[in-house]
Amino acid sequence: MPANRSDIYDRLLQLAEAIEAEMRHARMWQHEALPPEAYQFRAAFAMDTMAFTQWLQFVFLPRVRAIVAERGALPGQSFVAAQAVREFDGVEQAARLESLLADLDALVNAGAAAN
């Protein structure tokens, strides 16, 4: 666990960069933008308007980066890795991505518990 709040933000940014790099490496990164209506989601992980990988790219990673840039509050809990395990069941090239998301969840959950 990072020693202080600044360390948490630094590690969050490192993880966000690693998640993006892994998504690109695994060919899960989309180059075209989503239509505006895709952002009108109501379901968790935007499952009603976009694929999980799209949610990671277009919603989750920008939100993580915004929290880091603003030195904003961390969510109370994060369970993105659990959803990734469900979404990527049987997808071998997703193992590293799942691990990175689990690291991010652990960091957020430990950081939130420290508040």
N, C-alpha and C positions, 0 to 999 in steps of 0.2 A: 504494500500500500504506500503510495507517495506520502512524503512527510508533511506537506502543507498544501493549502488550496491551490497555489500556483503550480505545484507539481502535478496536481490532479488535472488541471487544464492542459498542461503540457502533454501529459500522457493521453488524455482524451484526443488531442489533436493528432498525436502520433498514431493512435489506433484508427482514427478516421482516415488518415492517409493510407495506412496499411490495408484497411478494408477496401478503399477505392482501388488501390493497386491490385489487390487480390481479385476483385470483381473484374477488373480489366483483363488480368491474366487468365481468368477462367472464362472469358468471353461472356460475362454477365452484364457488361456495361452497355448501355444504350446510347447511341450518338444523337438520335433525334429527340427533340423535346416532346413532352406529353401535351395533349390538348388541354386547354383550361378546365374543361369539365371533369378531367381525371382528378383534379384537386378538390372536387365537391364530395369527397368520400364521407361516409358515416360509420363505416365498420373499422374495427381495429386493423392496423397495418394496411389500411385502405383496400382491403380485400374485395370491396364492392366495385372498385374503379380501376385498379391496377394490379399487376403482378407483384409479388413480394420483392423481387429484385428491383423493380421500378420504385417501389416505396423506399427501399434502402437508398437508392441513388437520388431520388428527387425530393424526398421528404426527410428521411432519417439523417443522412449525412449532412445536408444543409442545416438541419436543426442542431446537430452536435457542433458543427462549426460556428453557428451563431451563438450558442451557449459559451463556447470558448472565447470568441471575439468580445462578447459582452461581459465575460466573467459572470455569467448569469447563474441562476439557481439550477441545480441538478434536479432531475425528476426524482420523486420519492422512491421509485423502483424501476428497474429495467429488466424485461424478460424477452428481449429481441432474440437471444440465442435459442431459447426454447421454441420460438416460432420458426427460426431457421432450421432447426432439427426436423420439425414437421414438414416444412416446405421442401427441404432438400433430402428427404429420406431416400436413400439409395443412390444419390448423386455423388460419386466419388470425388469429383473435382471441387466440391463444396466443403470438404473437410477443413481446410485451412480457414476458409471464411467463417465457418461455424465456430472455430476456435477463437478467432479474433473477436467475433461478436460476444462470445462467452467472457473474454477478457474485459471487453467494454462493459458488459453487464456487471461483472464483479467490481470494477472500478466505480461505476455509478452507485451501485448498491452499498458499497463500503463508504463512499463519500457522503451519500445521503444519510447513512446511519451515524456518521460522525457529526452531523449538524445538530 
